[in-house]
C-alpha cells in the first residue's frame, strides 16, 4: 500500500497508556503516542477533568513529554491536596478530528 505523501490525516493513538501501580513519591510515566498530520496536540484528562502540567503551572510535578506521554516527577497519594490517583485518558487533536486512548488507572501505594 503506497500512501500519498504529505496528506493531512486525523489523529490516531498508536500507543495507549496502561494501568500503573506506583509507590508514593516515586516517578511514573503514563505512555501515550499519537500520530497525525499536522502533529496532534495531546491533552490528558483524569476522571474527566483536564490535567494541568508544567505548561500551565510551572510548579506542577506533571510534565507533558514531547511525544505526548504524561510524566509525574513524584506521585502524590489521594489524601494530599492534588491527588494523582484516578482514571486517565489521553486525547490527541488536530483540525481533522480527535482520538481518545483507552482508560488507564493510576494507583498510588503506601501512605
N, C-alpha and C positions, 0 to 999 in steps of 0.2 A: 504494500500500500504506500504509494508516494503521496505525500501531503503537499498542497500548495504552500509555498513558504510565505512567511510574514502576513498570514491571515489572522485577524483578531479572533480569539477564542474565549468563551466564558470560562470562569474558574472551575477547577475540579480539585478535590482533595486527593493527593497521591499518597500521603502518609497520614494515618489517623492517630490521634492520641490513644493511649491505653491506660487502664486503671493503675494508679500508683498508691503504694503504702510507704510512707516515709517516716523517719523518726523526727520528732520535734526538733527544730533548729537546723536540720540538715537541708542542703540544697536539693532541688528537684527540677526536672525538666519535663514539661508536657510537650510531646512532639506533635507538630503539625506542619505538613508541607503541602503547598498548593501550587498548581500550575495554571497558567492562563496568559493571554496576551491581550492588552498590556498586563504586566505582572500584577496580580491581585493584591489588594490591601487586606491584611489579616487582622481581625479583632477576636478577642476571647470573651466568652460570657461564662459566669459562674452562677448556677441556679437562676439563669435567666437575666442576670444583671451584668452589664458590661464591666470587664475587669480593667481597672486603671493600672497602667505600667509606668515606668520611669519617664516615658514620653510625656505623659500628662503631669506627673508628680515626680520631680527629681529625687525625692526622698523615698520613693517606692522601692520595696525589695523585690519587685517583679519586673522583669525585663522582657521585652519582645525581641527575640533574636531575629537576625536578618532573614532567615528562611521562613519565619512565621511561628516557630516554637515559643513556648512561654517558659521562661527560666525564673525559678524562685531562688534568690540568694540564700534564704533560710525560710523554712516553713513554720508557720505560727499555728498553734492549736486554737481550737474554737473558743476557748474561754477568754482569749485576748480580744482587743478591740476590733481587729480586722482579720477574721479567720480565713485560712486558706482552704479549709476543708469544703468539699462540695462537688457538684457535678459540673464539669467544664465542657464546653463545645467551642470549636474554632470555626469562625466564619470568614470565608475569603470572598472578596467582592471586586469586580471591575464593572465597567459601564455596560457589559453584556449580561450581567447577572451575578448570582452569588451561589456559593456552595457551602454546605454545613457539614462538619465532621460528625462522626459518631460521638456519643457521650463517653466521657472518661471521668471516673470519680477519683478524687484525691483525698486520701485519708491520712491523718497525722497521728502517729502512735506516740504514747508517752505523755506525761504531764509534768 
